[in-house]
Amino acid sequence: MMLHLTLRQLKVFEVAATELNFTLAAKQLFLSQPAVSMQIKQLEENIGLPLFEQMGKKIFLTEAGRELFHYSRNITQQLAEMEELFDEMKGPGQGKLTLSVVNTANYFTPQLLARFCQRYPGINVNLQVANRDAVLNQLADNCTDLAIMGQPPDSIDVSAESFLDNPLVVIAAPDHPLAAKKHIKFSRLATENFLSREPGSGTRGAMERIFAEHNIQPHISMEMETNEAIKQAVQAGMGLGILSLHSIELELETSRLALLNVEHFPLLRQWFIVHRSNKRLSGAAVSFKDFLLKEAKSITASR
């Protein structure tokens, strides 16, 4: 059987298979929903098998759809690598870089990217910001060149190098009773309410680990999906928080938050630049990785 597929059809299919929603796929592709449906229909006719099936209001991939999704992603990745190779052949400082960062790292990443892009104006950067689980999925699916995160994963074969300290601290409202204490025992935290990031967040994972090391179950009164929401809630006196020092520098300078002097804190962690171990890094990715390892500390210290 000779398949007559176009790259355009594969792209439409890949987005539709990722979203499992033709309307969302159409918005992402800047097409009408009927146009997406037509491309999928033509693809199914060419292959001779249905790619999607509908159950109620939801659509799912058929067995053929799952197989095509696997091959289409490989084709997309190979095309991207070919494009990167041609960009490198045009000379240094050219090409594209896809960078994924966890939410907390986005407090300092723009400053680093600004300096990097000034030095390499020929490199086009695509920045993706998400929580830790989402960034891990991007690494696993090989849809990002590099990732910035705290704890490197054990579940994926990656190369990880630390480039910057990431101190985690305990914060409170300035009028909180503990704000005036000079030496707070860790056990004292067992009686406090905590405002925490959602499960899957790197900060949440670090918080759970240090409490487990001291056989204490933290009382999490509320979960929030952003550091900004936690900061606002802590300022309002709703409880304590544990966040990266990078994310609260402005609030400390303006005395909107207080840094608590708790034993075992700051909890010193590291920021890592991570990529799949077997990934062939483009020249743009190599340039950014080298830039971080050599200059991130001095740039962030000068803020």
Backbone torsions as a table, in degrees:
resi	resn	phi	psi	omega
1	MET	NA	128.9	177.7
2	MET	-97.3	117.8	179.2
3	LEU	-87.2	134.8	177.0
4	HIS	-113.8	81.7	-177.5
5	LEU	-108.1	149.0	174.9
6	THR	-110.8	155.2	176.8
7	LEU	-62.1	-33.1	178.1
8	ARG	-63.4	-43.9	178.2
9	GLN	-62.3	-42.0	179.4
10	LEU	-64.0	-38.7	178.6
11	LYS	-64.1	-45.8	178.6
12	VAL	-61.4	-44.3	179.4
13	PHE	-61.6	-44.1	-176.6
14	GLU	-62.0	-42.4	178.6
15	VAL	-67.2	-43.5	179.2
16	ALA	-63.4	-38.1	179.7
17	ALA	-70.0	-31.5	177.9
18	THR	-73.0	-44.6	-177.1
19	GLU	-81.0	-27.7	-172.8
20	LEU	52.0	40.4	-179.3
21	ASN	-161.4	113.2	-175.8
22	PHE	-66.7	-32.7	-179.9
23	THR	-66.9	-44.9	178.2
24	LEU	-66.2	-38.0	178.1
25	ALA	-63.2	-40.3	179.5
26	ALA	-62.1	-42.1	179.2
27	LYS	-63.5	-42.0	-178.9
28	GLN	-66.9	-32.6	-177.4
29	LEU	-93.5	-2.3	-177.3
30	PHE	59.5	42.6	176.6
31	LEU	-122.8	168.9	172.3
32	SER	-82.5	158.3	179.5
33	GLN	-63.3	-40.6	176.2
34	PRO	-61.3	-33.6	178.9
35	ALA	-65.2	-40.3	177.2
36	VAL	-64.4	-45.8	179.8
37	SER	-59.4	-39.7	180.0
38	MET	-65.1	-42.8	179.3
39	GLN	-62.3	-42.3	179.3
40	ILE	-64.9	-42.1	179.7
41	LYS	-61.7	-43.6	178.4
42	GLN	-63.1	-39.5	179.1
43	LEU	-64.5	-43.5	178.9
44	GLU	-63.5	-39.2	178.5
45	GLU	-65.8	-39.1	178.5
46	ASN	-65.2	-40.6	-177.7
47	ILE	-79.9	-34.5	-178.6
48	GLY	87.6	16.9	179.8
49	LEU	-142.2	147.5	174.7
50	PRO	-71.5	142.1	-179.2
51	LEU	-103.9	-24.7	179.2
52	PHE	-128.6	152.6	171.3
53	GLU	-134.6	145.4	-177.2
54	GLN	-106.1	132.3	174.6
55	MET	-128.3	108.1	-173.8
56	GLY	67.5	-127.8	179.4
57	LYS	-94.9	-1.2	-176.2
58	LYS	-106.5	150.8	174.3
59	ILE	-113.3	150.1	-178.4
60	PHE	-135.8	157.0	175.2
61	LEU	-76.4	138.4	170.6
62	THR	-79.1	178.1	177.1
63	GLU	-60.4	-41.4	177.6
64	ALA	-65.1	-37.9	178.4
65	GLY	-63.3	-41.1	179.1
66	ARG	-65.2	-39.0	178.3
67	GLU	-66.1	-43.9	179.5
68	LEU	-64.6	-37.2	178.9
69	PHE	-60.3	-42.1	178.1
70	HIS	-60.4	-49.1	-177.8
71	TYR	-69.6	-37.5	-178.2
72	SER	-65.6	-36.9	177.7
73	ARG	-67.2	-39.0	177.0
74	ASN	-63.6	-40.8	178.6
75	ILE	-64.2	-43.4	178.5
76	THR	-60.2	-42.7	-179.6
77	GLN	-65.7	-40.7	179.6
78	GLN	-66.5	-38.1	177.0
79	LEU	-64.4	-39.6	179.1
80	ALA	-64.7	-40.9	179.2
81	GLU	-65.8	-37.7	177.3
82	MET	-63.0	-42.9	179.2
83	GLU	-63.6	-41.5	178.4
84	GLU	-62.4	-40.1	179.5
85	LEU	-62.0	-44.4	179.4
86	PHE	-65.3	-36.9	177.2
87	ASP	-62.4	-41.2	179.6
88	GLU	-64.7	-36.4	-179.1
89	MET	-67.7	-21.0	177.9
90	LYS	-75.1	-16.3	177.8
91	GLY	133.6	165.9	-179.8
92	PRO	-66.4	155.4	177.1
93	GLY	75.1	22.0	179.3
94	GLN	-120.3	165.2	171.4
95	GLY	110.1	-167.8	-176.7
96	LYS	-121.3	148.1	177.4
97	LEU	-132.8	123.3	172.4
98	THR	-102.4	119.1	-174.7
99	LEU	-121.5	125.5	175.7
100	SER	-107.6	133.7	179.5
101	VAL	-133.7	145.2	174.4
102	VAL	-72.1	157.7	-171.8
103	ASN	-52.0	-45.8	-175.5
104	THR	-64.8	-35.1	-179.7
105	ALA	-66.3	-16.5	-178.8
106	ASN	-72.7	-6.0	174.8
107	TYR	-73.3	-25.6	179.4
108	PHE	-119.7	-17.0	-178.1
109	THR	-59.0	-43.4	179.7
110	PRO	-57.3	-36.9	178.7
111	GLN	-64.8	-41.3	178.4
112	LEU	-67.5	-41.5	179.3
113	LEU	-64.7	-36.9	178.8
114	ALA	-60.3	-44.7	179.0
115	ARG	-67.3	-40.2	179.9
116	PHE	-64.1	-44.6	-177.9
117	CYS	-69.4	-28.3	173.9
118	GLN	-65.2	-37.6	-178.4
119	ARG	-78.7	-33.7	-178.2
120	TYR	-124.5	73.1	-176.7
121	PRO	-65.7	-16.3	-179.9
122	GLY	-84.1	-3.6	-179.9
123	ILE	-98.2	125.8	178.6
124	ASN	-95.1	120.2	-175.1
125	VAL	-104.7	130.0	172.0
126	ASN	-107.7	110.8	-176.6
127	LEU	-99.0	126.5	177.5
128	GLN	-117.9	122.0	-178.1
129	VAL	-112.2	127.7	-177.7
130	ALA	-158.7	175.8	176.3
131	ASN	-78.5	174.9	-171.7
132	ARG	-58.8	-46.0	-177.7
133	ASP	-59.6	-42.1	-179.7
134	ALA	-65.3	-40.2	178.7
135	VAL	-65.6	-38.5	176.8
136	LEU	-63.0	-39.0	177.5
137	ASN	-64.2	-38.1	179.0
138	GLN	-65.1	-39.0	175.8
139	LEU	-65.8	-45.6	-178.2
140	ALA	-62.4	-37.1	-179.4
141	ASP	-83.9	-0.4	179.0
142	ASN	57.4	39.4	179.5
143	CYS	-110.6	18.7	172.0
144	THR	-142.1	150.3	179.7
145	ASP	-80.2	-50.5	-176.6
146	LEU	-135.9	155.6	176.8
147	ALA	-135.8	144.4	174.3
148	ILE	-111.5	123.8	-178.7
149	MET	-154.6	174.3	178.1
150	GLY	-81.3	-89.9	-177.3
151	GLN	-78.6	119.8	177.0
152	PRO	-63.2	149.3	-176.6
153	PRO	-76.8	151.0	173.0
154	ASP	-94.6	-18.7	-172.6
155	SER	-83.4	-12.7	-178.5
156	ILE	-125.6	141.4	178.4
157	ASP	-77.3	102.0	-175.3
158	VAL	-128.4	160.7	168.6
159	SER	-103.8	128.9	-176.3
160	ALA	-136.4	131.9	177.7
161	GLU	-131.9	133.1	-179.9
162	SER	-78.0	144.2	-179.4
163	PHE	-135.4	-7.2	-175.8
164	LEU	-161.7	142.1	174.7
165	ASP	-68.6	147.6	178.3
166	ASN	-134.1	81.4	-178.8
167	PRO	-77.0	129.0	173.9
168	LEU	-96.7	137.0	-175.1
169	VAL	-131.9	161.6	176.5
170	VAL	-98.4	130.5	-177.4
171	ILE	-122.1	155.0	179.2
172	ALA	-147.7	167.9	170.6
173	ALA	-65.4	147.6	-177.6
174	PRO	-57.9	-27.5	-179.3
175	ASP	-95.7	11.1	177.7
176	HIS	-68.1	141.1	-178.9
177	PRO	-54.6	-31.9	-178.9
178	LEU	-77.2	-14.9	-177.1
179	ALA	-64.7	-25.2	-178.6
180	ALA	-90.7	-6.6	-178.0
181	LYS	-80.1	142.9	-178.5
182	LYS	-92.2	-35.6	-178.6
183	HIS	-135.2	105.7	-175.7
184	ILE	-105.7	124.0	176.2
185	LYS	-68.1	143.7	-179.9
186	PHE	-59.5	-37.5	-178.5
187	SER	-59.7	-22.9	179.8
188	ARG	-64.5	-24.7	-178.4
189	LEU	-69.7	-15.8	-178.1
190	ALA	-64.4	-23.2	-177.4
191	THR	-96.1	1.0	-175.5
192	GLU	-100.5	152.1	171.9
193	ASN	-83.4	139.1	179.2
194	PHE	-119.4	141.0	172.2
195	LEU	-101.5	121.7	-168.1
196	SER	-127.5	154.4	169.6
197	ARG	-66.9	165.7	-176.9
198	GLU	-73.0	156.7	172.2
199	PRO	-55.9	138.7	-175.6
200	GLY	103.5	-15.8	176.3
201	SER	-79.9	142.6	177.2
202	GLY	-64.1	-37.9	178.7
203	THR	-64.5	-41.8	177.9
204	ARG	-61.1	-43.1	179.4
205	GLY	-61.7	-42.9	178.8
206	ALA	-64.8	-39.7	178.0
207	MET	-61.4	-46.3	-178.5
208	GLU	-64.4	-36.7	-178.8
209	ARG	-66.0	-44.2	-176.5
210	ILE	-70.9	-33.7	175.8
211	PHE	-68.1	-38.8	178.6
212	ALA	-64.4	-36.8	178.3
213	GLU	-60.8	-27.8	-179.5
214	HIS	-104.8	14.9	177.3
215	ASN	53.2	41.1	178.6
216	ILE	-122.1	135.4	175.8
217	GLN	-96.6	111.9	-178.9
218	PRO	-68.4	143.4	177.4
219	HIS	-91.0	100.5	-179.5
220	ILE	-91.9	106.6	-176.4
221	SER	-83.4	-20.8	-178.7
222	MET	-158.3	139.5	174.9
223	GLU	-106.7	139.2	-178.7
224	MET	-135.7	149.3	-173.7
225	GLU	-92.5	-3.4	178.8
226	THR	-135.3	152.0	174.5
227	ASN	-65.5	-34.9	-179.1
228	GLU	-61.5	-40.8	178.8
229	ALA	-64.4	-40.0	178.0
230	ILE	-63.6	-44.2	-179.2
231	LYS	-60.9	-43.5	179.9
232	GLN	-63.6	-41.5	-179.3
233	ALA	-68.3	-38.7	177.5
234	VAL	-65.0	-43.4	177.2
235	GLN	-58.5	-34.3	-179.1
236	ALA	-78.0	-2.3	176.8
237	GLY	84.3	21.4	-176.8
238	MET	-84.0	-8.8	179.6
239	GLY	156.4	-170.5	178.6
240	LEU	-98.2	164.5	176.9
241	GLY	-139.4	156.8	172.6
242	ILE	-123.6	115.2	-176.4
243	LEU	-138.3	166.3	174.7
244	SER	-69.3	139.7	177.5
245	LEU	-58.9	-29.7	179.0
246	HIS	-61.1	-27.1	-173.2
247	SER	-90.0	-6.5	-173.7
248	ILE	-126.5	13.9	-175.2
249	GLU	-59.8	-42.8	-179.6
250	LEU	-64.9	-42.2	-178.9
251	GLU	-66.6	-33.3	176.9
252	LEU	-70.7	-40.3	179.8
253	GLU	-63.2	-34.6	-177.6
254	THR	-96.8	7.3	176.5
255	SER	60.3	30.2	175.3
256	ARG	-87.5	-15.9	175.1
257	LEU	-134.4	154.6	177.0
258	ALA	-115.2	140.6	177.8
259	LEU	-93.3	120.0	-177.1
260	LEU	-85.8	140.8	-179.3
261	ASN	-90.9	78.9	-176.8
262	VAL	-102.9	138.0	178.8
263	GLU	-61.8	147.6	-176.7
264	HIS	75.7	1.8	174.6
265	PHE	-119.3	150.7	0.9
266	PRO	-62.4	144.1	174.5
267	LEU	-86.6	106.0	-171.6
268	LEU	-82.9	116.7	174.5
269	ARG	-119.5	-176.4	-179.7
270	GLN	-129.3	151.6	167.8
271	TRP	-93.3	137.6	-177.6
272	PHE	-120.8	146.2	168.3
273	ILE	-100.0	124.9	-167.2
274	VAL	-127.9	143.7	171.2
275	HIS	-152.2	160.8	177.3
276	ARG	-59.4	137.4	-174.3
277	SER	-61.2	-37.0	-176.4
278	ASN	-94.7	11.5	-177.2
279	LYS	-80.6	135.4	174.4
280	ARG	-84.3	106.9	-176.5
281	LEU	-74.9	136.5	175.8
282	SER	-71.9	168.1	176.5
283	GLY	-61.1	-36.4	178.9
284	ALA	-64.7	-42.1	179.8
285	ALA	-66.7	-41.2	178.0
286	VAL	-62.9	-41.1	179.6
287	SER	-62.6	-42.9	-178.8
288	PHE	-69.9	-40.0	178.7
289	LYS	-61.8	-46.9	178.3
290	ASP	-61.9	-39.4	178.8
291	PHE	-60.1	-46.5	179.5
292	LEU	-62.2	-48.5	-175.2
293	LEU	-63.8	-31.5	-176.4
294	LYS	-92.1	-31.1	-166.4
295	GLU	-127.6	-8.2	-175.0
296	ALA	-59.6	-42.0	-177.5
297	LYS	-63.1	-45.0	-177.3
298	SER	-70.0	-35.6	-178.9
299	ILE	-69.7	-46.1	-179.5
300	THR	-69.2	-30.4	179.1
301	ALA	-69.9	-20.9	-176.9
302	SER	-88.7	2.2	-178.3
303	ARG	-67.2	NA	NA
